[in-house]
Amino acid sequence: MNKEIALSAAKLEAFIADDAREPEPQRGLKQRRKWDCFHVATAQFYGCSDLYAADAGMLARGPQLGIKNMVFSKPEPKSPGLFSNLPSAGAITLTP
């Protein structure tokens, strides 16, 4: 956490709060919104191209904030395995 991230998070939160499409949230939702903004601001600070989230609220933040240079997606594999480009285990010979 640094000053730039904190200021960016506050700006993001203010943008959402001023957005006429979102009614005044309950306290729990407001707290969640604050942490979502910290996560987004941190990812932006570090120049992340992807932000992974499991909850629908966070996944909706990208379009809500108009962020086009970062992909908000669920943490799902894009290929069948972690090392799909390696030969199968049967093809590897280990020597003592």
N, CA, C and O atoms as CSV, one atom per row, in Angstrom:
chain,resi,resn,atom,element,x,y,z
A,1,MET,N,N,0.849,-1.172,0.000
A,1,MET,CA,C,0.000,0.000,0.000
A,1,MET,C,C,0.888,1.224,0.000
A,1,MET,O,O,1.869,1.313,0.738
A,2,ASN,N,N,0.519,2.157,-0.840
A,2,ASN,CA,C,1.212,3.434,-0.838
A,2,ASN,C,C,0.198,4.550,-1.090
A,2,ASN,O,O,-0.988,4.289,-1.292
A,3,LYS,N,N,0.672,5.778,-1.077
A,3,LYS,CA,C,-0.218,6.930,-1.211
A,3,LYS,C,C,-0.945,6.931,-2.550
A,3,LYS,O,O,-2.132,7.248,-2.615
A,4,GLU,N,N,-0.228,6.574,-3.624
A,4,GLU,CA,C,-0.840,6.577,-4.958
A,4,GLU,C,C,-1.978,5.552,-5.062
A,4,GLU,O,O,-3.025,5.842,-5.641
A,5,ILE,N,N,-1.773,4.369,-4.507
A,5,ILE,CA,C,-2.823,3.339,-4.521
A,5,ILE,C,C,-4.021,3.802,-3.701
A,5,ILE,O,O,-5.164,3.646,-4.130
A,6,ALA,N,N,-3.765,4.368,-2.528
A,6,ALA,CA,C,-4.859,4.832,-1.665
A,6,ALA,C,C,-5.671,5.933,-2.350
A,6,ALA,O,O,-6.900,5.928,-2.286
A,7,LEU,N,N,-4.990,6.873,-3.002
A,7,LEU,CA,C,-5.710,7.945,-3.701
A,7,LEU,C,C,-6.499,7.409,-4.895
A,7,LEU,O,O,-7.632,7.828,-5.135
A,8,SER,N,N,-5.900,6.488,-5.636
A,8,SER,CA,C,-6.601,5.886,-6.775
A,8,SER,C,C,-7.831,5.116,-6.318
A,8,SER,O,O,-8.884,5.189,-6.951
A,9,ALA,N,N,-7.702,4.375,-5.217
A,9,ALA,CA,C,-8.835,3.619,-4.675
A,9,ALA,C,C,-9.958,4.568,-4.262
A,9,ALA,O,O,-11.132,4.289,-4.507
A,10,ALA,N,N,-9.599,5.680,-3.642
A,10,ALA,CA,C,-10.610,6.662,-3.227
A,10,ALA,C,C,-11.315,7.263,-4.434
A,10,ALA,O,O,-12.526,7.480,-4.400
A,11,LYS,N,N,-10.571,7.531,-5.495
A,11,LYS,CA,C,-11.175,8.066,-6.719
A,11,LYS,C,C,-12.126,7.059,-7.358
A,11,LYS,O,O,-13.210,7.421,-7.816
A,12,LEU,N,N,-11.713,5.793,-7.386
A,12,LEU,CA,C,-12.578,4.751,-7.945
A,12,LEU,C,C,-13.858,4.619,-7.134
A,12,LEU,O,O,-14.949,4.500,-7.690
A,13,GLU,N,N,-13.715,4.641,-5.822
A,13,GLU,CA,C,-14.889,4.522,-4.957
A,13,GLU,C,C,-15.825,5.714,-5.128
A,13,GLU,O,O,-17.045,5.549,-5.149
A,14,ALA,N,N,-15.262,6.908,-5.250
A,14,ALA,CA,C,-16.083,8.105,-5.459
A,14,ALA,C,C,-16.813,8.032,-6.788
A,14,ALA,O,O,-17.967,8.446,-6.890
A,15,PHE,N,N,-16.141,7.504,-7.813
A,15,PHE,CA,C,-16.771,7.352,-9.124
A,15,PHE,C,C,-17.982,6.430,-9.020
A,15,PHE,O,O,-19.045,6.732,-9.563
A,16,ILE,N,N,-17.823,5.305,-8.323
A,16,ILE,CA,C,-18.935,4.355,-8.166
A,16,ILE,C,C,-20.059,4.982,-7.354
A,16,ILE,O,O,-21.231,4.837,-7.700
A,17,ALA,N,N,-19.710,5.674,-6.279
A,17,ALA,CA,C,-20.723,6.283,-5.412
A,17,ALA,C,C,-21.509,7.361,-6.154
A,17,ALA,O,O,-22.705,7.533,-5.918
A,18,ASP,N,N,-20.839,8.086,-7.050
A,18,ASP,CA,C,-21.505,9.138,-7.820
A,18,ASP,C,C,-22.312,8.593,-8.995
A,18,ASP,O,O,-23.144,9.292,-9.574
A,19,ASP,N,N,-22.053,7.340,-9.332
A,19,ASP,CA,C,-22.743,6.730,-10.466
A,19,ASP,C,C,-24.237,6.617,-10.145
A,19,ASP,O,O,-24.618,5.961,-9.176
A,20,ALA,N,N,-25.047,7.234,-10.928
A,20,ALA,CA,C,-26.498,7.274,-10.666
A,20,ALA,C,C,-27.148,5.905,-10.767
A,20,ALA,O,O,-28.232,5.691,-10.225
A,21,ARG,N,N,-26.498,4.981,-11.453
A,21,ARG,CA,C,-27.096,3.648,-11.624
A,21,ARG,C,C,-27.044,2.825,-10.348
A,21,ARG,O,O,-27.817,1.878,-10.202
A,22,GLU,N,N,-26.162,3.155,-9.428
A,22,GLU,CA,C,-26.039,2.360,-8.203
A,22,GLU,C,C,-26.718,3.072,-7.043
A,22,GLU,O,O,-26.304,4.172,-6.677
A,23,PRO,N,N,-27.756,2.471,-6.453
A,23,PRO,CA,C,-28.398,3.091,-5.287
A,23,PRO,C,C,-27.450,3.091,-4.095
A,23,PRO,O,O,-26.449,2.375,-4.092
A,24,GLU,N,N,-27.761,3.880,-3.102
A,24,GLU,CA,C,-26.929,3.947,-1.893
A,24,GLU,C,C,-26.831,2.548,-1.287
A,24,GLU,O,O,-27.850,1.964,-0.918
A,25,PRO,N,N,-25.623,2.006,-1.182
A,25,PRO,CA,C,-25.472,0.632,-0.694
A,25,PRO,C,C,-25.632,0.515,0.817
A,25,PRO,O,O,-25.487,1.481,1.565
A,26,GLN,N,N,-25.934,-0.693,1.224
A,26,GLN,CA,C,-25.959,-0.978,2.649
A,26,GLN,C,C,-24.516,-0.951,3.159
A,26,GLN,O,O,-23.576,-0.982,2.364
A,27,ARG,N,N,-24.343,-0.894,4.462
A,27,ARG,CA,C,-23.000,-0.778,5.024
A,27,ARG,C,C,-22.077,-1.912,4.567
A,27,ARG,O,O,-20.925,-1.657,4.216
A,28,GLY,N,N,-22.557,-3.146,4.566
A,28,GLY,CA,C,-21.730,-4.281,4.152
A,28,GLY,C,C,-21.306,-4.178,2.698
A,28,GLY,O,O,-20.166,-4.494,2.355
A,29,LEU,N,N,-22.212,-3.741,1.849
A,29,LEU,CA,C,-21.885,-3.588,0.435
A,29,LEU,C,C,-20.909,-2.439,0.220
A,29,LEU,O,O,-20.037,-2.515,-0.645
A,30,LYS,N,N,-21.053,-1.385,0.997
A,30,LYS,CA,C,-20.145,-0.244,0.887
A,30,LYS,C,C,-18.727,-0.666,1.282
A,30,LYS,O,O,-17.756,-0.256,0.647
A,31,GLN,N,N,-18.613,-1.477,2.317
A,31,GLN,CA,C,-17.311,-1.973,2.765
A,31,GLN,C,C,-16.677,-2.852,1.688
A,31,GLN,O,O,-15.477,-2.761,1.433
A,32,ARG,N,N,-17.490,-3.703,1.059
A,32,ARG,CA,C,-16.994,-4.562,-0.013
A,32,ARG,C,C,-16.531,-3.716,-1.193
A,32,ARG,O,O,-15.495,-3.993,-1.797
A,33,ARG,N,N,-17.309,-2.679,-1.517
A,33,ARG,CA,C,-16.959,-1.789,-2.620
A,33,ARG,C,C,-15.602,-1.143,-2.366
A,33,ARG,O,O,-14.788,-1.009,-3.279
A,34,LYS,N,N,-15.367,-0.745,-1.120
A,34,LYS,CA,C,-14.092,-0.109,-0.761
A,34,LYS,C,C,-12.932,-1.062,-1.025
A,34,LYS,O,O,-11.928,-0.666,-1.616
A,35,TRP,N,N,-13.061,-2.317,-0.593
A,35,TRP,CA,C,-11.976,-3.279,-0.792
A,35,TRP,C,C,-11.818,-3.632,-2.262
A,35,TRP,O,O,-10.695,-3.835,-2.725
A,36,ASP,N,N,-12.910,-3.712,-3.005
A,36,ASP,CA,C,-12.819,-3.930,-4.454
A,36,ASP,C,C,-11.992,-2.828,-5.095
A,36,ASP,O,O,-11.145,-3.098,-5.946
A,37,CYS,N,N,-12.234,-1.592,-4.690
A,37,CYS,CA,C,-11.507,-0.453,-5.245
A,37,CYS,C,C,-10.023,-0.517,-4.899
A,37,CYS,O,O,-9.184,-0.151,-5.723
A,38,PHE,N,N,-9.684,-0.975,-3.695
A,38,PHE,CA,C,-8.276,-1.148,-3.332
A,38,PHE,C,C,-7.619,-2.205,-4.212
A,38,PHE,O,O,-6.482,-2.028,-4.652
A,39,HIS,N,N,-8.324,-3.301,-4.472
A,39,HIS,CA,C,-7.763,-4.359,-5.319
A,39,HIS,C,C,-7.542,-3.848,-6.741
A,39,HIS,O,O,-6.491,-4.094,-7.332
A,40,VAL,N,N,-8.524,-3.143,-7.289
A,40,VAL,CA,C,-8.409,-2.616,-8.647
A,40,VAL,C,C,-7.282,-1.587,-8.719
A,40,VAL,O,O,-6.474,-1.624,-9.648
A,41,ALA,N,N,-7.218,-0.680,-7.762
A,41,ALA,CA,C,-6.172,0.348,-7.755
A,41,ALA,C,C,-4.785,-0.278,-7.645
A,41,ALA,O,O,-3.845,0.188,-8.288
A,42,THR,N,N,-4.649,-1.321,-6.842
A,42,THR,CA,C,-3.365,-2.000,-6.705
A,42,THR,C,C,-2.969,-2.669,-8.019
A,42,THR,O,O,-1.817,-2.575,-8.442
A,43,ALA,N,N,-3.916,-3.339,-8.661
A,43,ALA,CA,C,-3.641,-3.987,-9.951
A,43,ALA,C,C,-3.250,-2.942,-11.000
A,43,ALA,O,O,-2.337,-3.178,-11.792
A,44,GLN,N,N,-3.923,-1.803,-11.014
A,44,GLN,CA,C,-3.575,-0.741,-11.955
A,44,GLN,C,C,-2.183,-0.187,-11.671
A,44,GLN,O,O,-1.414,0.056,-12.601
A,45,PHE,N,N,-1.856,0.011,-10.416
A,45,PHE,CA,C,-0.545,0.542,-10.025
A,45,PHE,C,C,0.583,-0.353,-10.541
A,45,PHE,O,O,1.603,0.136,-11.027
A,46,TYR,N,N,0.387,-1.662,-10.430
A,46,TYR,CA,C,1.412,-2.604,-10.864
A,46,TYR,C,C,1.308,-2.973,-12.341
A,46,TYR,O,O,2.079,-3.804,-12.823
A,47,GLY,N,N,0.379,-2.377,-13.058
A,47,GLY,CA,C,0.263,-2.602,-14.500
A,47,GLY,C,C,-0.224,-3.984,-14.875
A,47,GLY,O,O,0.164,-4.515,-15.916
A,48,CYS,N,N,-1.064,-4.574,-14.049
A,48,CYS,CA,C,-1.591,-5.908,-14.332
A,48,CYS,C,C,-2.510,-5.881,-15.543
A,48,CYS,O,O,-3.279,-4.938,-15.729
A,49,SER,N,N,-2.427,-6.911,-16.357
A,49,SER,CA,C,-3.313,-7.003,-17.515
A,49,SER,C,C,-4.558,-7.829,-17.196
A,49,SER,O,O,-5.555,-7.758,-17.914
A,50,ASP,N,N,-4.496,-8.614,-16.114
A,50,ASP,CA,C,-5.613,-9.463,-15.702
A,50,ASP,C,C,-5.855,-9.305,-14.212
A,50,ASP,O,O,-4.919,-9.144,-13.428
A,51,LEU,N,N,-7.121,-9.353,-13.834
A,51,LEU,CA,C,-7.509,-9.348,-12.427
A,51,LEU,C,C,-8.492,-10.499,-12.254
A,51,LEU,O,O,-9.565,-10.507,-12.858
A,52,TYR,N,N,-8.120,-11.461,-11.431
A,52,TYR,CA,C,-8.952,-12.642,-11.220
A,52,TYR,C,C,-9.796,-12.488,-9.967
A,52,TYR,O,O,-9.309,-12.052,-8.923
A,53,ALA,N,N,-11.065,-12.850,-10.082
A,53,ALA,CA,C,-11.984,-12.765,-8.949
A,53,ALA,C,C,-13.029,-13.864,-9.078
A,53,ALA,O,O,-13.392,-14.274,-10.181
A,54,ALA,N,N,-13.502,-14.329,-7.939
A,54,ALA,CA,C,-14.512,-15.380,-7.939
A,54,ALA,C,C,-15.923,-14.840,-7.745
A,54,ALA,O,O,-16.896,-15.541,-8.024
A,55,ASP,N,N,-16.048,-13.593,-7.267
A,55,ASP,CA,C,-17.392,-13.084,-7.003
A,55,ASP,C,C,-17.860,-12.145,-8.124
A,55,ASP,O,O,-17.072,-11.415,-8.724
A,56,ALA,N,N,-19.152,-12.193,-8.374
A,56,ALA,CA,C,-19.758,-11.429,-9.470
A,56,ALA,C,C,-19.609,-9.927,-9.277
A,56,ALA,O,O,-19.462,-9.193,-10.254
A,57,GLY,N,N,-19.645,-9.463,-8.040
A,57,GLY,CA,C,-19.512,-8.033,-7.777
A,57,GLY,C,C,-18.182,-7.486,-8.260
A,57,GLY,O,O,-18.135,-6.434,-8.897
A,58,MET,N,N,-17.099,-8.195,-7.960
A,58,MET,CA,C,-15.782,-7.749,-8.398
A,58,MET,C,C,-15.639,-7.864,-9.908
A,58,MET,O,O,-15.037,-6.997,-10.541
A,59,LEU,N,N,-16.184,-8.920,-10.490
A,59,LEU,CA,C,-16.100,-9.096,-11.939
A,59,LEU,C,C,-16.829,-7.976,-12.679
A,59,LEU,O,O,-16.467,-7.636,-13.805
A,60,ALA,N,N,-17.848,-7.405,-12.052
A,60,ALA,CA,C,-18.609,-6.324,-12.670
A,60,ALA,C,C,-17.918,-4.968,-12.546
A,60,ALA,O,O,-18.317,-4.014,-13.213
A,61,ARG,N,N,-16.897,-4.867,-11.709
A,61,ARG,CA,C,-16.232,-3.578,-11.488
A,61,ARG,C,C,-15.527,-3.059,-12.743
A,61,ARG,O,O,-15.508,-1.851,-12.977
A,62,GLY,N,N,-14.959,-3.929,-13.536
A,62,GLY,CA,C,-14.262,-3.483,-14.745
A,62,GLY,C,C,-15.161,-2.683,-15.672
A,62,GLY,O,O,-14.853,-1.535,-15.992
A,63,PRO,N,N,-16.276,-3.278,-16.110
A,63,PRO,CA,C,-17.195,-2.518,-16.964
A,63,PRO,C,C,-17.804,-1.312,-16.246
A,63,PRO,O,O,-18.005,-0.263,-16.857
A,64,GLN,N,N,-18.093,-1.457,-14.970
A,64,GLN,CA,C,-18.692,-0.360,-14.207
A,64,GLN,C,C,-17.764,0.846,-14.156
A,64,GLN,O,O,-18.215,1.990,-14.227
A,65,LEU,N,N,-16.459,0.583,-14.031
A,65,LEU,CA,C,-15.481,1.657,-13.944
A,65,LEU,C,C,-14.937,2.067,-15.316
A,65,LEU,O,O,-14.151,3.009,-15.423
A,66,GLY,N,N,-15.359,1.359,-16.356
A,66,GLY,CA,C,-14.894,1.680,-17.707
A,66,GLY,C,C,-13.437,1.322,-17.946
A,66,GLY,O,O,-12.760,1.966,-18.748
A,67,ILE,N,N,-12.953,0.301,-17.257
A,67,ILE,CA,C,-11.549,-0.111,-17.398
A,67,ILE,C,C,-11.429,-1.027,-18.604
A,67,ILE,O,O,-12.046,-2.091,-18.654
A,68,LYS,N,N,-10.632,-0.604,-19.573
A,68,LYS,CA,C,-10.495,-1.357,-20.822
A,68,LYS,C,C,-9.138,-2.051,-20.947
A,68,LYS,O,O,-8.990,-2.967,-21.756
A,69,ASN,N,N,-8.145,-1.628,-20.158
A,69,ASN,CA,C,-6.806,-2.193,-20.295
A,69,ASN,C,C,-6.514,-3.320,-19.306
A,69,ASN,O,O,-5.361,-3.720,-19.140
A,70,MET,N,N,-7.558,-3.833,-18.650
A,70,MET,CA,C,-7.404,-4.941,-17.717
A,70,MET,C,C,-8.601,-5.875,-17.881
A,70,MET,O,O,-9.744,-5.426,-17.954
A,71,VAL,N,N,-8.327,-7.170,-17.937
A,71,VAL,CA,C,-9.384,-8.171,-18.083
A,71,VAL,C,C,-9.778,-8.665,-16.700
A,71,VAL,O,O,-8.927,-9.115,-15.933
A,72,PHE,N,N,-11.059,-8.584,-16.382
A,72,PHE,CA,C,-11.598,-9.106,-15.129
A,72,PHE,C,C,-12.188,-10.474,-15.449
A,72,PHE,O,O,-13.116,-10.571,-16.252
A,73,SER,N,N,-11.666,-11.528,-14.834
A,73,SER,CA,C,-12.172,-12.863,-15.144
A,73,SER,C,C,-12.068,-13.788,-13.940
A,73,SER,O,O,-11.377,-13.504,-12.961
A,74,LYS,N,N,-12.782,-14.905,-14.050
A,74,LYS,CA,C,-12.721,-15.922,-12.999
A,74,LYS,C,C,-11.397,-16.661,-13.111
A,74,LYS,O,O,-10.852,-16.785,-14.208
A,75,PRO,N,N,-10.871,-17.152,-11.999
A,75,PRO,CA,C,-9.597,-17.882,-12.035
A,75,PRO,C,C,-9.789,-19.304,-12.534
A,75,PRO,O,O,-9.774,-20.257,-11.755
A,76,GLU,N,N,-9.969,-19.436,-13.832
A,76,GLU,CA,C,-10.177,-20.745,-14.447
A,76,GLU,C,C,-9.038,-21.025,-15.417
A,76,GLU,O,O,-8.552,-20.105,-16.076
A,77,PRO,N,N,-8.603,-22.277,-15.515
A,77,PRO,CA,C,-7.501,-22.600,-16.430
A,77,PRO,C,C,-7.918,-22.414,-17.884
A,77,PRO,O,O,-9.066,-22.666,-18.252
A,78,LYS,N,N,-6.971,-21.969,-18.702
A,78,LYS,CA,C,-7.238,-21.794,-20.127
A,78,LYS,C,C,-6.842,-23.023,-20.926
A,78,LYS,O,O,-7.198,-23.155,-22.097
A,79,SER,N,N,-6.097,-23.931,-20.282
A,79,SER,CA,C,-5.715,-25.181,-20.925
A,79,SER,C,C,-5.996,-26.319,-19.944
A,79,SER,O,O,-6.210,-26.071,-18.757
A,80,PRO,N,N,-5.998,-27.557,-20.424
A,80,PRO,CA,C,-6.357,-28.689,-19.559
A,80,PRO,C,C,-5.466,-28.876,-18.341
A,80,PRO,O,O,-5.949,-29.347,-17.311
A,81,GLY,N,N,-4.203,-28.531,-18.414
A,81,GLY,CA,C,-3.310,-28.762,-17.292
A,81,GLY,C,C,-2.309,-27.640,-17.146
A,81,GLY,O,O,-2.180,-26.792,-18.028
A,82,LEU,N,N,-1.604,-27.636,-16.038
A,82,LEU,CA,C,-0.612,-26.599,-15.810
A,82,LEU,C,C,0.536,-26.681,-16.808
A,82,LEU,O,O,1.050,-25.656,-17.256
A,83,PHE,N,N,0.933,-27.887,-17.150
A,83,PHE,CA,C,2.086,-28.077,-18.022
A,83,PHE,C,C,1.675,-28.874,-19.254
A,83,PHE,O,O,2.254,-29.923,-19.534
A,84,SER,N,N,0.698,-28.395,-19.979
A,84,SER,CA,C,0.165,-29.127,-21.128
A,84,SER,C,C,1.176,-29.209,-22.262
A,84,SER,O,O,1.023,-30.055,-23.144
A,85,ASN,N,N,2.199,-28.370,-22.276
A,85,ASN,CA,C,3.184,-28.408,-23.353
A,85,ASN,C,C,4.328,-29.391,-23.083
A,85,ASN,O,O,5.187,-29.575,-23.945
A,86,LEU,N,N,4.357,-30.025,-21.909
A,86,LEU,CA,C,5.395,-30.993,-21.579
A,86,LEU,C,C,4.987,-32.387,-22.040
A,86,LEU,O,O,3.797,-32.670,-22.180
A,87,PRO,N,N,5.961,-33.256,-22.275
A,87,PRO,CA,C,5.614,-34.643,-22.638
A,87,PRO,C,C,4.919,-35.339,-21.474
A,87,PRO,O,O,5.045,-34.918,-20.324
A,88,SER,N,N,4.199,-36.386,-21.775
A,88,SER,CA,C,3.490,-37.107,-20.717
A,88,SER,C,C,4.479,-37.739,-19.759
A,88,SER,O,O,5.648,-37.930,-20.094
A,89,ALA,N,N,4.005,-38.063,-18.561
A,89,ALA,CA,C,4.875,-38.616,-17.507
A,89,ALA,C,C,5.528,-39.915,-17.967
A,89,ALA,O,O,6.652,-40.210,-17.562
A,90,GLY,N,N,4.847,-40.700,-18.805
A,90,GLY,CA,C,5.406,-41.957,-19.287
A,90,GLY,C,C,6.603,-41.761,-20.196
A,90,GLY,O,O,7.434,-42.661,-20.324
A,91,ALA,N,N,6.705,-40.621,-20.821
A,91,ALA,CA,C,7.799,-40.356,-21.754
A,91,ALA,C,C,9.038,-39.825,-21.052
A,91,ALA,O,O,10.091,-39.708,-21.680
A,92,ILE,N,N,8.945,-39.505,-19.789
A,92,ILE,CA,C,10.077,-38.964,-19.053
A,92,ILE,C,C,10.790,-40.097,-18.330
A,92,ILE,O,O,10.167,-40.881,-17.616
A,93,THR,N,N,12.090,-40.173,-18.521
A,93,THR,CA,C,12.889,-41.209,-17.853
A,93,THR,C,C,13.751,-40.532,-16.802
A,93,THR,O,O,14.515,-39.616,-17.104
A,94,LEU,N,N,13.622,-40.986,-15.585
A,94,LEU,CA,C,14.426,-40.456,-14.489
A,94,LEU,C,C,15.560,-41.422,-14.197
A,94,LEU,O,O,15.354,-42.631,-14.097
A,95,THR,N,N,16.749,-40.878,-14.063
A,95,THR,CA,C,17.883,-41.726,-13.716
A,95,THR,C,C,18.401,-41.312,-12.341
A,95,THR,O,O,18.454,-40.125,-12.017
A,96,PRO,N,N,18.786,-42.318,-11.527
A,96,PRO,CA,C,19.277,-42.008,-10.177
A,96,PRO,C,C,20.638,-41.373,-10.175
A,96,PRO,O,O,21.172,-41.061,-9.111
